[in-house]
Amino acid sequence: MALPANCNSSECASQIHPKHRGICPTDWHIPNDAEWIALTSFVGANAGTKLKAASSWNSYIGVPSGTDAYGFAALPSGVGYSDGNFDEVGVRSFWWSTSEYSSDRTFTRSMLYNYDGAHWYDVNKNFLFSVRCVKD
């Protein structure tokens, strides 16, 4: 995104814009926490199941992979670490939000293969997670 590695809302606020471009194509942006909340509220109960792809998730006895009821097709990309290693591919996914929790932490959304919800977490910014782009 052509920003310095130490960039956060405190260190380079003048360079960060609410819909900062760089990862997403023109007229698209990474969602903030309010947009993630709006999505999961709209979908309602069992948002994780309804947003997960109907295949590609490791199955668990009695727990469906997903229904993809809204065309979101969430895939289980796993968790990436700052050393370049990945874990939990096939069983979990995290997606970035542009909303910061603190200067070194931000909000994310997560889905797990055997859970029907869509969790939020505040996590350290050094993880390697997926992004979803939202149309402006």
N, CA, C and O atoms as a GROMACS GRO file, in nm:
protein
  544
    1MET      N    1   0.082  -0.119   0.000
    1MET     CA    2   0.000   0.000   0.000
    1MET      C    3   0.086   0.125   0.000
    1MET      O    4   0.034   0.236   0.012
    2ALA      N    5   0.217   0.108  -0.013
    2ALA     CA    6   0.311   0.219  -0.020
    2ALA      C    7   0.311   0.304   0.106
    2ALA      O    8   0.327   0.426   0.098
    3LEU      N    9   0.292   0.242   0.221
    3LEU     CA   10   0.300   0.310   0.350
    3LEU      C   11   0.418   0.254   0.428
    3LEU      O   12   0.451   0.136   0.412
    4PRO      N   13   0.483   0.335   0.511
    4PRO     CA   14   0.593   0.284   0.592
    4PRO      C   15   0.547   0.173   0.685
    4PRO      O   16   0.430   0.170   0.726
    5ALA      N   17   0.636   0.081   0.720
    5ALA     CA   18   0.602  -0.033   0.806
    5ALA      C   19   0.551   0.009   0.943
    5ALA      O   20   0.471  -0.062   1.003
    6ASN      N   21   0.595   0.124   0.994
    6ASN     CA   22   0.553   0.169   1.126
    6ASN      C   23   0.424   0.250   1.122
    6ASN      O   24   0.387   0.312   1.222
    7CYS      N   25   0.358   0.252   1.010
    7CYS     CA   26   0.239   0.335   0.992
    7CYS      C   27   0.120   0.283   1.072
    7CYS      O   28   0.085   0.166   1.065
    8ASN      N   29   0.060   0.372   1.148
    8ASN     CA   30  -0.066   0.345   1.218
    8ASN      C   31  -0.138   0.478   1.232
    8ASN      O   32  -0.089   0.580   1.184
    9SER      N   33  -0.254   0.479   1.297
    9SER     CA   34  -0.331   0.603   1.303
    9SER      C   35  -0.263   0.713   1.382
    9SER      O   36  -0.300   0.830   1.371
   10SER      N   37  -0.163   0.678   1.463
   10SER     CA   38  -0.091   0.780   1.539
   10SER      C   39   0.031   0.831   1.462
   10SER      O   40   0.055   0.951   1.458
   11GLU      N   41   0.106   0.741   1.403
   11GLU     CA   42   0.233   0.775   1.340
   11GLU      C   43   0.220   0.844   1.204
   11GLU      O   44   0.303   0.929   1.171
   12CYS      N   45   0.120   0.810   1.127
   12CYS     CA   46   0.110   0.871   0.994
   12CYS      C   47  -0.037   0.894   0.957
   12CYS      O   48  -0.082   0.856   0.848
   13ALA      N   49  -0.108   0.953   1.047
   13ALA     CA   50  -0.252   0.978   1.029
   13ALA      C   51  -0.282   1.054   0.901
   13ALA      O   52  -0.386   1.031   0.839
   14SER      N   53  -0.194   1.143   0.861
   14SER     CA   54  -0.221   1.223   0.741
   14SER      C   55  -0.217   1.139   0.613
   14SER      O   56  -0.270   1.181   0.510
   15GLN      N   57  -0.155   1.021   0.619
   15GLN     CA   58  -0.146   0.935   0.501
   15GLN      C   59  -0.255   0.828   0.496
   15GLN      O   60  -0.276   0.766   0.391
   16ILE      N   61  -0.324   0.807   0.606
   16ILE     CA   62  -0.427   0.703   0.612
   16ILE      C   63  -0.563   0.767   0.595
   16ILE      O   64  -0.598   0.861   0.666
   17HIS      N   65  -0.637   0.716   0.501
   17HIS     CA   66  -0.770   0.769   0.472
   17HIS      C   67  -0.873   0.660   0.500
   17HIS      O   68  -0.839   0.542   0.491
   18PRO      N   69  -0.996   0.696   0.532
   18PRO     CA   70  -1.096   0.596   0.567
   18PRO      C   71  -1.110   0.483   0.465
   18PRO      O   72  -1.137   0.368   0.501
   19LYS      N   73  -1.093   0.515   0.339
   19LYS     CA   74  -1.102   0.413   0.235
   19LYS      C   75  -0.970   0.408   0.159
   19LYS      O   76  -0.966   0.430   0.038
   20HIS      N   77  -0.861   0.380   0.232
   20HIS     CA   78  -0.727   0.379   0.175
   20HIS      C   79  -0.717   0.275   0.064
   20HIS      O   80  -0.751   0.158   0.084
   21ARG      N   81  -0.671   0.318  -0.052
   21ARG     CA   82  -0.654   0.226  -0.164
   21ARG      C   83  -0.514   0.169  -0.164
   21ARG      O   84  -0.422   0.226  -0.104
   22GLY      N   85  -0.498   0.060  -0.228
   22GLY     CA   86  -0.369  -0.004  -0.242
   22GLY      C   87  -0.386  -0.154  -0.255
   22GLY      O   88  -0.320  -0.216  -0.338
   23ILE      N   89  -0.472  -0.212  -0.176
   23ILE     CA   90  -0.500  -0.355  -0.184
   23ILE      C   91  -0.620  -0.380  -0.273
   23ILE      O   92  -0.617  -0.470  -0.358
   24CYS      N   93  -0.724  -0.304  -0.255
   24CYS     CA   94  -0.850  -0.324  -0.329
   24CYS      C   95  -0.849  -0.244  -0.459
   24CYS      O   96  -0.780  -0.143  -0.470
   25PRO      N   97  -0.926  -0.290  -0.558
   25PRO     CA   98  -0.934  -0.215  -0.684
   25PRO      C   99  -1.007  -0.082  -0.666
   25PRO      O  100  -1.070  -0.058  -0.563
   26THR      N  101  -0.999   0.002  -0.767
   26THR     CA  102  -1.068   0.130  -0.766
   26THR      C  103  -1.216   0.110  -0.735
   26THR      O  104  -1.279   0.017  -0.786
   27ASP      N  105  -1.270   0.198  -0.651
   27ASP     CA  106  -1.410   0.197  -0.609
   27ASP      C  107  -1.443   0.084  -0.511
   27ASP      O  108  -1.560   0.053  -0.489
   28TRP      N  109  -1.342   0.023  -0.452
   28TRP     CA  110  -1.360  -0.080  -0.350
   28TRP      C  111  -1.270  -0.045  -0.232
   28TRP      O  112  -1.172   0.029  -0.249
   29HIS      N  113  -1.300  -0.098  -0.113
   29HIS     CA  114  -1.218  -0.072   0.005
   29HIS      C  115  -1.227  -0.188   0.104
   29HIS      O  116  -1.319  -0.269   0.097
   30ILE      N  117  -1.131  -0.196   0.194
   30ILE     CA  118  -1.136  -0.295   0.303
   30ILE      C  119  -1.238  -0.244   0.404
   30ILE      O  120  -1.234  -0.127   0.440
   31PRO      N  121  -1.329  -0.330   0.450
   31PRO     CA  122  -1.434  -0.282   0.541
   31PRO      C  123  -1.380  -0.245   0.679
   31PRO      O  124  -1.280  -0.300   0.726
   32ASN      N  125  -1.447  -0.150   0.742
   32ASN     CA  126  -1.416  -0.119   0.882
   32ASN      C  127  -1.502  -0.207   0.971
   32ASN      O  128  -1.583  -0.285   0.921
   33ASP      N  129  -1.485  -0.196   1.100
   33ASP     CA  130  -1.557  -0.283   1.193
   33ASP      C  131  -1.708  -0.263   1.183
   33ASP      O  132  -1.784  -0.359   1.192
   34ALA      N  133  -1.753  -0.140   1.165
   34ALA     CA  134  -1.896  -0.112   1.152
   34ALA      C  135  -1.956  -0.184   1.031
   34ALA      O  136  -2.070  -0.230   1.036
   35GLU      N  137  -1.880  -0.193   0.921
   35GLU     CA  138  -1.929  -0.262   0.803
   35GLU      C  139  -1.938  -0.413   0.825
   35GLU      O  140  -2.031  -0.477   0.777
   36TRP      N  141  -1.841  -0.470   0.898
   36TRP     CA  142  -1.848  -0.612   0.934
   36TRP      C  143  -1.970  -0.638   1.023
   36TRP      O  144  -2.040  -0.737   1.005
   37ILE      N  145  -1.994  -0.549   1.119
   37ILE     CA  146  -2.110  -0.562   1.208
   37ILE      C  147  -2.239  -0.555   1.128
   37ILE      O  148  -2.332  -0.633   1.152
   38ALA      N  149  -2.247  -0.463   1.032
   38ALA     CA  150  -2.366  -0.451   0.948
   38ALA      C  151  -2.391  -0.580   0.870
   38ALA      O  152  -2.505  -0.624   0.858
   39LEU      N  153  -2.284  -0.641   0.817
   39LEU     CA  154  -2.298  -0.765   0.742
   39LEU      C  155  -2.352  -0.877   0.831
   39LEU      O  156  -2.452  -0.941   0.797
   40THR      N  157  -2.288  -0.900   0.944
   40THR     CA  158  -2.330  -1.011   1.030
   40THR      C  159  -2.467  -0.985   1.092
   40THR      O  160  -2.542  -1.080   1.116
   41SER      N  161  -2.501  -0.860   1.117
   41SER     CA  162  -2.636  -0.828   1.168
   41SER      C  163  -2.742  -0.856   1.062
   41SER      O  164  -2.848  -0.909   1.092
   42PHE      N  165  -2.711  -0.819   0.937
   42PHE     CA  166  -2.804  -0.844   0.827
   42PHE      C  167  -2.827  -0.994   0.809
   42PHE      O  168  -2.940  -1.039   0.792
   43VAL      N  169  -2.718  -1.071   0.812
   43VAL     CA  170  -2.728  -1.216   0.793
   43VAL      C  171  -2.799  -1.281   0.911
   43VAL      O  172  -2.875  -1.376   0.893
   44GLY      N  173  -2.775  -1.232   1.032
   44GLY     CA  174  -2.845  -1.282   1.150
   44GLY      C  175  -2.780  -1.405   1.212
   44GLY      O  176  -2.660  -1.428   1.197
   45ALA      N  177  -2.862  -1.483   1.279
   45ALA     CA  178  -2.814  -1.602   1.351
   45ALA      C  179  -2.740  -1.695   1.256
   45ALA      O  180  -2.775  -1.707   1.138
   46ASN      N  181  -2.639  -1.761   1.308
   46ASN     CA  182  -2.557  -1.855   1.231
   46ASN      C  183  -2.487  -1.790   1.113
   46ASN      O  184  -2.475  -1.851   1.007
   47ALA      N  185  -2.442  -1.666   1.131
   47ALA     CA  186  -2.378  -1.592   1.022
   47ALA      C  187  -2.259  -1.668   0.963
   47ALA      O  188  -2.238  -1.665   0.842
   48GLY      N  189  -2.182  -1.734   1.047
   48GLY     CA  190  -2.066  -1.808   0.997
   48GLY      C  191  -2.107  -1.916   0.898
   48GLY      O  192  -2.048  -1.927   0.791
   49THR      N  193  -2.207  -1.995   0.933
   49THR     CA  194  -2.254  -2.101   0.844
   49THR      C  195  -2.309  -2.042   0.715
   49THR      O  196  -2.283  -2.096   0.607
   50LYS      N  197  -2.383  -1.934   0.723
   50LYS     CA  198  -2.445  -1.874   0.605
   50LYS      C  199  -2.344  -1.806   0.512
   50LYS      O  200  -2.370  -1.792   0.393
   51LEU      N  201  -2.231  -1.762   0.567
   51LEU     CA  202  -2.131  -1.691   0.487
   51LEU      C  203  -2.018  -1.782   0.437
   51LEU      O  204  -1.948  -1.746   0.342
   52LYS      N  205  -1.999  -1.898   0.500
   52LYS     CA  206  -1.894  -1.990   0.457
   52LYS      C  207  -1.930  -2.057   0.325
   52LYS      O  208  -2.046  -2.085   0.298
   53ALA      N  209  -1.827  -2.083   0.244
   53ALA     CA  210  -1.845  -2.158   0.119
   53ALA      C  211  -1.902  -2.295   0.152
   53ALA      O  212  -1.880  -2.348   0.261
   54ALA      N  213  -1.976  -2.352   0.058
   54ALA     CA  214  -2.039  -2.482   0.079
   54ALA      C  215  -1.941  -2.597   0.073
   54ALA      O  216  -1.977  -2.711   0.104
   55SER      N  217  -1.818  -2.570   0.034
   55SER     CA  218  -1.714  -2.674   0.033
   55SER      C  219  -1.582  -2.611   0.076
   55SER      O  220  -1.576  -2.491   0.102
   56SER      N  221  -1.479  -2.691   0.084
   56SER     CA  222  -1.341  -2.650   0.117
   56SER      C  223  -1.312  -2.641   0.266
   56SER      O  224  -1.195  -2.637   0.304
   57TRP      N  225  -1.412  -2.640   0.352
   57TRP     CA  226  -1.390  -2.639   0.496
   57TRP      C  227  -1.379  -2.783   0.544
   57TRP      O  228  -1.454  -2.869   0.497
   58ASN      N  229  -1.285  -2.811   0.636
   58ASN     CA  230  -1.277  -2.946   0.694
   58ASN      C  231  -1.409  -2.978   0.762
   58ASN      O  232  -1.462  -2.897   0.838
   59SER      N  233  -1.460  -3.094   0.734
   59SER     CA  234  -1.590  -3.131   0.793
   59SER      C  235  -1.572  -3.181   0.936
   59SER      O  236  -1.465  -3.227   0.974
   60TYR      N  237  -1.676  -3.171   1.010
   60TYR     CA  238  -1.680  -3.213   1.149
   60TYR      C  239  -1.814  -3.284   1.167
   60TYR      O  240  -1.916  -3.235   1.118
   61ILE      N  241  -1.815  -3.394   1.233
   61ILE     CA  242  -1.937  -3.473   1.246
   61ILE      C  243  -2.054  -3.386   1.294
   61ILE      O  244  -2.048  -3.326   1.401
   62GLY      N  245  -2.157  -3.381   1.214
   62GLY     CA  246  -2.277  -3.307   1.250
   62GLY      C  247  -2.271  -3.157   1.224
   62GLY      O  248  -2.370  -3.088   1.249
   63VAL      N  249  -2.158  -3.105   1.177
   63VAL     CA  250  -2.146  -2.962   1.152
   63VAL      C  251  -2.126  -2.940   1.002
   63VAL      O  252  -2.025  -2.984   0.946
   64PRO      N  253  -2.220  -2.872   0.937
   64PRO     CA  254  -2.204  -2.850   0.793
   64PRO      C  255  -2.090  -2.752   0.764
   64PRO      O  256  -2.056  -2.667   0.846
   65SER      N  257  -2.031  -2.767   0.645
   65SER     CA  258  -1.923  -2.678   0.604
   65SER      C  259  -1.971  -2.535   0.596
   65SER      O  260  -1.908  -2.446   0.654
   66GLY      N  261  -2.078  -2.511   0.528
   66GLY     CA  262  -2.136  -2.379   0.510
   66GLY      C  263  -2.245  -2.388   0.407
   66GLY      O  264  -2.253  -2.486   0.333
   67THR      N  265  -2.328  -2.287   0.401
   67THR     CA  266  -2.436  -2.287   0.302
   67THR      C  267  -2.416  -2.183   0.193
   67THR      O  268  -2.481  -2.190   0.089
   68ASP      N  269  -2.328  -2.088   0.215
   68ASP     CA  270  -2.304  -1.978   0.121
   68ASP      C  271  -2.436  -1.914   0.077
   68ASP      O  272  -2.457  -1.885  -0.040
   69ALA      N  273  -2.522  -1.892   0.173
   69ALA     CA  274  -2.657  -1.840   0.147
   69ALA      C  275  -2.658  -1.700   0.085
   69ALA      O  276  -2.758  -1.661   0.026
   70TYR      N  277  -2.548  -1.625   0.099
   70TYR     CA  278  -2.545  -1.487   0.050
   70TYR      C  279  -2.438  -1.463  -0.056
   70TYR      O  280  -2.415  -1.349  -0.094
   71GLY      N  281  -2.372  -1.569  -0.103
   71GLY     CA  282  -2.270  -1.553  -0.205
   71GLY      C  283  -2.137  -1.498  -0.154
   71GLY      O  284  -2.054  -1.456  -0.234
   72PHE      N  285  -2.116  -1.498  -0.024
   72PHE     CA  286  -1.992  -1.447   0.035
   72PHE      C  287  -1.878  -1.546   0.012
   72PHE      O  288  -1.763  -1.506  -0.005
   73ALA      N  289  -1.909  -1.676   0.013
   73ALA     CA  290  -1.815  -1.784  -0.018
   73ALA      C  291  -1.685  -1.777   0.063
   73ALA      O  292  -1.576  -1.789   0.006
   74ALA      N  293  -1.695  -1.757   0.194
   74ALA     CA  294  -1.576  -1.750   0.280
   74ALA      C  295  -1.499  -1.882   0.274
   74ALA      O  296  -1.557  -1.989   0.291
   75LEU      N  297  -1.371  -1.872   0.249
   75LEU     CA  298  -1.284  -1.989   0.242
   75LEU      C  299  -1.190  -1.994   0.362
   75LEU      O  300  -1.156  -1.889   0.418
   76PRO      N  301  -1.149  -2.115   0.403
   76PRO     CA  302  -1.065  -2.132   0.522
   76PRO      C  303  -0.917  -2.113   0.493
   76PRO      O  304  -0.844  -2.211   0.475
   77SER      N  305  -0.871  -1.989   0.489
   77SER     CA  306  -0.733  -1.959   0.450
   77SER      C  307  -0.632  -1.978   0.562
   77SER      O  308  -0.512  -1.976   0.536
   78GLY      N  309  -0.678  -1.996   0.683
   78GLY     CA  310  -0.587  -2.019   0.795
   78GLY      C  311  -0.533  -1.892   0.856
   78GLY      O  312  -0.586  -1.783   0.835
   79VAL      N  313  -0.427  -1.909   0.934
   79VAL     CA  314  -0.362  -1.800   1.006
   79VAL      C  315  -0.217  -1.791   0.958
   79VAL      O  316  -0.146  -1.891   0.957
   80GLY      N  317  -0.175  -1.672   0.918
   80GLY     CA  318  -0.037  -1.652   0.878
   80GLY      C  319   0.040  -1.580   0.988
   80GLY      O  320  -0.014  -1.494   1.058
   81TYR      N  321   0.166  -1.617   1.003
   81TYR     CA  322   0.251  -1.557   1.106
   81TYR      C  323   0.360  -1.472   1.042
   81TYR      O  324   0.392  -1.488   0.924
   82SER      N  325   0.417  -1.382   1.119
   82SER     CA  326   0.516  -1.288   1.066
   82SER      C  327   0.639  -1.357   1.009
   82SER      O  328   0.713  -1.297   0.931
   83ASP      N  329   0.664  -1.483   1.048
   83ASP     CA  330   0.779  -1.555   0.993
   83ASP      C  331   0.747  -1.622   0.860
   83ASP      O  332   0.832  -1.689   0.802
   84GLY      N  333   0.622  -1.603   0.810
   84GLY     CA  334   0.582  -1.657   0.682
   84GLY      C  335   0.514  -1.793   0.689
   84GLY      O  336   0.467  -1.842   0.587
   85ASN      N  337   0.508  -1.854   0.806
   85ASN     CA  338   0.441  -1.983   0.821
   85ASN      C  339   0.290  -1.964   0.835
   85ASN      O  340   0.243  -1.860   0.882
   86PHE      N  341   0.216  -2.067   0.794
   86PHE     CA  342   0.070  -2.068   0.805
   86PHE      C  343   0.025  -2.188   0.886
   86PHE      O  344   0.092  -2.291   0.888
   87ASP      N  345  -0.089  -2.173   0.951
   87ASP     CA  346  -0.147  -2.279   1.034
   87ASP      C  347  -0.298  -2.273   1.018
   87ASP      O  348  -0.352  -2.171   0.976
   88GLU      N  349  -0.364  -2.379   1.050
   88GLU     CA  350  -0.511  -2.388   1.052
   88GLU      C  351  -0.576  -2.366   0.916
   88GLU      O  352  -0.693  -2.328   0.909
   89VAL      N  353  -0.502  -2.391   0.808
   89VAL     CA  354  -0.560  -2.383   0.674
   89VAL      C  355  -0.662  -2.497   0.663
   89VAL      O  356  -0.632  -2.612   0.695
   90GLY      N  357  -0.781  -2.464   0.618
   90GLY     CA  358  -0.888  -2.563   0.608
   90GLY      C  359  -0.984  -2.561   0.725
   90GLY      O  360  -1.093  -2.618   0.718
   91VAL      N  361  -0.944  -2.495   0.835
   91VAL     CA  362  -1.030  -2.496   0.953
   91VAL      C  363  -1.068  -2.358   1.004
   91VAL      O  364  -1.164  -2.346   1.081
   92ARG      N  365  -0.996  -2.253   0.964
   92ARG     CA  366  -1.023  -2.120   1.017
   92ARG      C  367  -0.984  -2.014   0.915
   92ARG      O  368  -0.897  -2.036   0.831
   93SER      N  369  -1.049  -1.899   0.926
   93SER     CA  370  -1.012  -1.783   0.846
   93SER      C  371  -1.026  -1.657   0.928
   93SER      O  372  -1.112  -1.647   1.015
   94PHE      N  373  -0.940  -1.561   0.901
   94PHE     CA  374  -0.947  -1.427   0.960
   94PHE      C  375  -0.947  -1.327   0.845
   94PHE      O  376  -0.882  -1.349   0.743
   95TRP      N  377  -1.022  -1.217   0.863
   95TRP     CA  378  -1.023  -1.108   0.766
   95TRP      C  379  -0.998  -0.977   0.838
   95TRP      O  380  -1.052  -0.952   0.945
   96TRP      N  381  -0.914  -0.895   0.777
   96TRP     CA  382  -0.881  -0.765   0.835
   96TRP      C  383  -0.998  -0.668   0.830
   96TRP      O  384  -1.086  -0.676   0.744
   97SER      N  385  -0.996  -0.578   0.925
   97SER     CA  386  -1.083  -0.461   0.928
   97SER      C  387  -0.989  -0.340   0.928
   97SER      O  388  -0.873  -0.354   0.966
   98THR      N  389  -1.036  -0.226   0.887
   98THR     CA  390  -0.953  -0.106   0.893
   98THR      C  391  -0.964  -0.034   1.028
   98THR      O  392  -0.899   0.068   1.049
   99SER      N  393  -1.046  -0.087   1.117
   99SER     CA  394  -1.065  -0.024   1.249
   99SER      C  395  -0.958  -0.070   1.347
   99SER      O  396  -0.943  -0.190   1.372
  100GLU      N  397  -0.885   0.025   1.402
  100GLU     CA  398  -0.781  -0.007   1.501
  100GLU      C  399  -0.840  -0.021   1.640
  100GLU      O  400  -0.932   0.052   1.678
  101TYR      N  401  -0.786  -0.114   1.715
  101TYR     CA  402  -0.817  -0.128   1.857
  101TYR      C  403  -0.720  -0.042   1.937
  101TYR      O  404  -0.758   0.023   2.035
  102SER      N  405  -0.593  -0.045   1.894
  102SER     CA  406  -0.487   0.036   1.953
  102SER      C  407  -0.380   0.054   1.846
  102SER      O  408  -0.398   0.006   1.734
  103SER      N  409  -0.271   0.120   1.878
  103SER     CA  410  -0.168   0.147   1.776
  103SER      C  411  -0.106   0.019   1.721
  103SER      O  412  -0.056   0.020   1.609
  104ASP      N  413  -0.106  -0.091   1.797
  104ASP     CA  414  -0.047  -0.215   1.748
  104ASP      C  415  -0.148  -0.328   1.731
  104ASP      O  416  -0.110  -0.441   1.700
  105ARG      N  417  -0.278  -0.300   1.750
  105ARG     CA  418  -0.382  -0.402   1.738
  105ARG      C  419  -0.498  -0.348   1.654
  105ARG      O  420  -0.526  -0.228   1.651
  106THR      N  421  -0.563  -0.440   1.585
  106THR     CA  422  -0.678  -0.403   1.502
  106THR      C  423  -0.787  -0.507   1.516
  106THR      O  424  -0.764  -0.616   1.567
  107PHE      N  425  -0.906  -0.472   1.469
  107PHE     CA  426  -1.019  -0.565   1.474
  107PHE      C  427  -1.020  -0.654   1.350
  107PHE      O  428  -0.986  -0.610   1.241
  108THR      N  429  -1.058  -0.780   1.369
  108THR     CA  430  -1.072  -0.876   1.260
  108THR      C  431  -1.204  -0.950   1.276
  108THR      O  432  -1.271  -0.940   1.378
  109ARG      N  433  -1.240  -1.024   1.174
  109ARG     CA  434  -1.350  -1.120   1.181
  109ARG      C  435  -1.292  -1.257   1.153
  109ARG      O  436  -1.196  -1.271   1.078
  110SER      N  437  -1.351  -1.358   1.216
  110SER     CA  438  -1.302  -1.493   1.200
  110SER      C  439  -1.417  -1.592   1.190
  110SER      O  440  -1.523  -1.571   1.249
  111MET      N  441  -1.394  -1.698   1.116
  111MET     CA  442  -1.488  -1.811   1.110
  111MET      C  443  -1.408  -1.938   1.131
  111MET      O  444  -1.293  -1.949   1.088
  112LEU      N  445  -1.469  -2.033   1.198
  112LEU     CA  446  -1.407  -2.161   1.232
  112LEU      C  447  -1.493  -2.272   1.176
  112LEU      O  448  -1.616  -2.262   1.173
  113TYR      N  449  -1.428  -2.379   1.130
  113TYR     CA  450  -1.499  -2.487   1.061
  113TYR      C  451  -1.613  -2.548   1.142
  113TYR      O  452  -1.714  -2.587   1.083
  114ASN      N  453  -1.601  -2.556   1.273
  114ASN     CA  454  -1.702  -2.626   1.353
  114ASN      C  455  -1.788  -2.532   1.437
  114ASN      O  456  -1.846  -2.573   1.538
  115TYR      N  457  -1.795  -2.406   1.395
  115TYR     CA  458  -1.875  -2.309   1.469
  115TYR      C  459  -1.959  -2.230   1.369
  115TYR      O  460  -1.912  -2.194   1.261
  116ASP      N  461  -2.084  -2.203   1.406
  116ASP     CA  462  -2.174  -2.138   1.311
  116ASP      C  463  -2.176  -1.986   1.320
  116ASP      O  464  -2.251  -1.921   1.248
  117GLY      N  465  -2.095  -1.928   1.407
  117GLY     CA  466  -2.090  -1.782   1.421
  117GLY      C  467  -1.976  -1.720   1.344
  117GLY      O  468  -1.895  -1.788   1.282
  118ALA      N  469  -1.972  -1.588   1.348
  118ALA     CA  470  -1.862  -1.510   1.291
  118ALA      C  471  -1.808  -1.424   1.405
  118ALA      O  472  -1.871  -1.325   1.444
  119HIS      N  473  -1.692  -1.460   1.457
  119HIS     CA  474  -1.633  -1.394   1.573
  119HIS      C  475  -1.559  -1.267   1.536
  119HIS      O  476  -1.514  -1.253   1.422
  120TRP      N  477  -1.545  -1.175   1.629
  120TRP     CA  478  -1.455  -1.062   1.613
  120TRP      C  479  -1.344  -1.076   1.716
  120TRP      O  480  -1.366  -1.129   1.825
  121TYR      N  481  -1.228  -1.031   1.681
  121TYR     CA  482  -1.112  -1.032   1.769
  121TYR      C  483  -1.036  -0.902   1.751
  121TYR      O  484  -1.042  -0.840   1.645
  122ASP      N  485  -0.965  -0.861   1.855
  122ASP     CA  486  -0.863  -0.760   1.836
  122ASP      C  487  -0.730  -0.835   1.840
  122ASP      O  488  -0.702  -0.907   1.936
  123VAL      N  489  -0.650  -0.817   1.738
  123VAL     CA  490  -0.527  -0.894   1.723
  123VAL      C  491  -0.410  -0.803   1.690
  123VAL      O  492  -0.428  -0.690   1.644
  124ASN      N  493  -0.291  -0.854   1.715
  124ASN     CA  494  -0.169  -0.782   1.680
  124ASN      C  495  -0.160  -0.771   1.528
  124ASN      O  496  -0.199  -0.863   1.456
  125LYS      N  497  -0.109  -0.660   1.481
  125LYS     CA  498  -0.103  -0.633   1.337
  125LYS      C  499   0.004  -0.712   1.263
  125LYS      O  500   0.016  -0.698   1.141
  126ASN      N  501   0.081  -0.795   1.331
  126ASN     CA  502   0.187  -0.868   1.262
  126ASN      C  503   0.140  -1.001   1.202
  126ASN      O  504   0.221  -1.073   1.144
  127PHE      N  505   0.012  -1.035   1.215
  127PHE     CA  506  -0.040  -1.157   1.153
  127PHE      C  507  -0.062  -1.135   1.003
  127PHE      O  508  -0.074  -1.022   0.957
  128LEU      N  509  -0.069  -1.244   0.930
  128LEU     CA  510  -0.098  -1.241   0.787
  128LEU      C  511  -0.238  -1.298   0.768
  128LEU      O  512  -0.257  -1.420   0.774
  129PHE      N  513  -0.335  -1.212   0.747
  129PHE     CA  514  -0.474  -1.253   0.731
  129PHE      C  515  -0.525  -1.216   0.593
  129PHE      O  516  -0.461  -1.142   0.519
  130SER      N  517  -0.641  -1.268   0.561
  130SER     CA  518  -0.706  -1.238   0.432
  130SER      C  519  -0.773  -1.101   0.438
  130SER      O  520  -0.792  -1.044   0.545
  131VAL      N  521  -0.807  -1.051   0.321
  131VAL     CA  522  -0.887  -0.928   0.311
  131VAL      C  523  -1.007  -0.957   0.223
  131VAL      O  524  -1.001  -1.042   0.134
  132ARG      N  525  -1.114  -0.886   0.248
  132ARG     CA  526  -1.232  -0.884   0.161
  132ARG      C  527  -1.250  -0.738   0.124
  132ARG      O  528  -1.242  -0.650   0.210
  133CYS      N  529  -1.275  -0.712  -0.001
  133CYS     CA  530  -1.298  -0.576  -0.047
  133CYS      C  531  -1.447  -0.554  -0.062
  133CYS      O  532  -1.520  -0.642  -0.106
  134VAL      N  533  -1.492  -0.433  -0.025
  134VAL     CA  534  -1.632  -0.394  -0.028
  134VAL      C  535  -1.647  -0.283  -0.131
  134VAL      O  536  -1.563  -0.193  -0.139
  135LYS      N  537  -1.752  -0.290  -0.209
  135LYS     CA  538  -1.778  -0.185  -0.310
  135LYS      C  539  -1.815  -0.055  -0.241
  135LYS      O  540  -1.898  -0.054  -0.150
  136ASP      N  541  -1.752   0.056  -0.285
  136ASP     CA  542  -1.782   0.189  -0.228
  136ASP      C  543  -1.927   0.225  -0.249
  136ASP      O  544  -1.971   0.333  -0.208
   0.00000   0.00000   0.00000
